[in-house]
């Protein structure tokens, strides 16, 4: 059943592949040298990627990726005359078994760039890596963007985290565990920079790791076959919200059978309980996965939009 769910989720990810107008600037490796938590052979891979970037031969990610061993950020900047100073660090979904940049990331990248928002597209490590490696990559991503905000024309206090599906869990985990090391030991000055997003946008997100709510494949890839109860609770992000959690925008299809809409509802309700600004858009008839509607990113199998509502919400939060 878990395998079937993952394959279904990856199929949805593959149904949309948008090659948007290029505003690519550069690629940044997340880690200097060998990434923490690396597996055998990753040191050589990291060295090779660093050399490719240094020689100017690195190309931006245009497809869905699996088995990412060297995490990177692709930087896309809006035209200077459109720049609002707002940035979005994006984590695409794929059940923690893939990162669906080709199907989910490129369309929303274009939408944000067209509206003056800088995009930092993260190729984060997932399967065969388990928690906390994906979170380490998310924390490092936010710290890098904030530490180099001036270079990219970004306001360091207007940096959001966005995630789709399992990437929504990644962004939500960052939002509630931005300052928890989970065994990570600082390596440089970047680690002194705050990893807290200023806001989050969570699109059909996996939120809970509880069996009755979660997406089975995401839970299995992130936590393993038999996770301890305290870890399940710790990574059920609706249970970890407090008054310092960043404001959250959520969108979820009402007909989503891969990731239950209750995931978004619980996060939204917990935010309200703790006085955190939040907005939930339930998209009528929407199923799981990305689509395009009226030239804007949307949720599969619906004629309702969330993109304009999300943009207005971001603009209100970042004035």
Secondary structure as the mmCIF struct_conf table of DSSP 4:
data_model
#
loop_
_struct_conf.conf_type_id
_struct_conf.id
_struct_conf.beg_label_comp_id
_struct_conf.beg_label_asym_id
_struct_conf.beg_label_seq_id
_struct_conf.end_label_comp_id
_struct_conf.end_label_asym_id
_struct_conf.end_label_seq_id
HELX_RH_AL_P HELX_RH_AL_P1 UNK A 2 UNK A 14
TURN_TY1_P TURN_TY1_P1 UNK A 15 UNK A 15
HELX_LH_PP_P HELX_LH_PP_P1 UNK A 20 UNK A 22
STRN STRN1 UNK A 24 UNK A 29
BEND BEND1 UNK A 30 UNK A 34
HELX_LH_PP_P HELX_LH_PP_P2 UNK A 35 UNK A 35
TURN_TY1_P TURN_TY1_P2 UNK A 36 UNK A 37
HELX_LH_PP_P HELX_LH_PP_P3 UNK A 38 UNK A 39
TURN_TY1_P TURN_TY1_P3 UNK A 40 UNK A 41
HELX_RH_AL_P HELX_RH_AL_P2 UNK A 42 UNK A 54
TURN_TY1_P TURN_TY1_P4 UNK A 55 UNK A 56
BEND BEND2 UNK A 63 UNK A 63
STRN STRN2 UNK A 65 UNK A 65
BEND BEND3 UNK A 67 UNK A 67
BEND BEND4 UNK A 70 UNK A 70
STRN STRN3 UNK A 72 UNK A 76
TURN_TY1_P TURN_TY1_P5 UNK A 80 UNK A 82
BEND BEND5 UNK A 85 UNK A 85
STRN STRN4 UNK A 86 UNK A 91
BEND BEND6 UNK A 94 UNK A 94
TURN_TY1_P TURN_TY1_P6 UNK A 95 UNK A 97
STRN STRN5 UNK A 99 UNK A 99
HELX_RH_PI_P HELX_RH_PI_P1 UNK A 101 UNK A 105
HELX_RH_AL_P HELX_RH_AL_P3 UNK A 106 UNK A 114
TURN_TY1_P TURN_TY1_P7 UNK A 115 UNK A 116
STRN STRN6 UNK A 117 UNK A 123
TURN_TY1_P TURN_TY1_P8 UNK A 127 UNK A 128
TURN_TY1_P TURN_TY1_P9 UNK A 131 UNK A 132
HELX_RH_AL_P HELX_RH_AL_P4 UNK A 133 UNK A 147
TURN_TY1_P TURN_TY1_P10 UNK A 148 UNK A 153
TURN_TY1_P TURN_TY1_P11 UNK A 156 UNK A 157
STRN STRN7 UNK A 159 UNK A 164
TURN_TY1_P TURN_TY1_P12 UNK A 165 UNK A 165
HELX_RH_AL_P HELX_RH_AL_P5 UNK A 166 UNK A 176
BEND BEND7 UNK A 177 UNK A 177
TURN_TY1_P TURN_TY1_P13 UNK A 178 UNK A 179
TURN_TY1_P TURN_TY1_P14 UNK A 182 UNK A 183
BEND BEND8 UNK A 188 UNK A 188
HELX_RH_3T_P HELX_RH_3T_P1 UNK A 189 UNK A 192
BEND BEND9 UNK A 193 UNK A 193
BEND BEND10 UNK A 198 UNK A 198
STRN STRN8 UNK A 199 UNK A 203
BEND BEND11 UNK A 204 UNK A 204
BEND BEND12 UNK A 210 UNK A 210
TURN_TY1_P TURN_TY1_P15 UNK A 211 UNK A 213
BEND BEND13 UNK A 214 UNK A 214
HELX_RH_AL_P HELX_RH_AL_P6 UNK A 216 UNK A 223
BEND BEND14 UNK A 225 UNK A 226
HELX_RH_AL_P HELX_RH_AL_P7 UNK A 229 UNK A 234
TURN_TY1_P TURN_TY1_P16 UNK A 235 UNK A 235
HELX_RH_3T_P HELX_RH_3T_P2 UNK A 237 UNK A 239
BEND BEND15 UNK A 240 UNK A 240
TURN_TY1_P TURN_TY1_P17 UNK A 243 UNK A 244
BEND BEND16 UNK A 245 UNK A 245
HELX_LH_PP_P HELX_LH_PP_P4 UNK A 246 UNK A 246
STRN STRN9 UNK A 247 UNK A 253
TURN_TY1_P TURN_TY1_P18 UNK A 254 UNK A 255
BEND BEND17 UNK A 257 UNK A 259
TURN_TY1_P TURN_TY1_P19 UNK A 261 UNK A 261
HELX_RH_AL_P HELX_RH_AL_P8 UNK A 262 UNK A 273
TURN_TY1_P TURN_TY1_P20 UNK A 274 UNK A 275
STRN STRN10 UNK A 278 UNK A 283
TURN_TY1_P TURN_TY1_P21 UNK A 284 UNK A 285
BEND BEND18 UNK A 288 UNK A 289
STRN STRN11 UNK A 290 UNK A 293
TURN_TY1_P TURN_TY1_P22 UNK A 294 UNK A 295
STRN STRN12 UNK A 296 UNK A 299
TURN_TY1_P TURN_TY1_P23 UNK A 300 UNK A 301
BEND BEND19 UNK A 303 UNK A 303
HELX_RH_AL_P HELX_RH_AL_P9 UNK A 307 UNK A 317
#
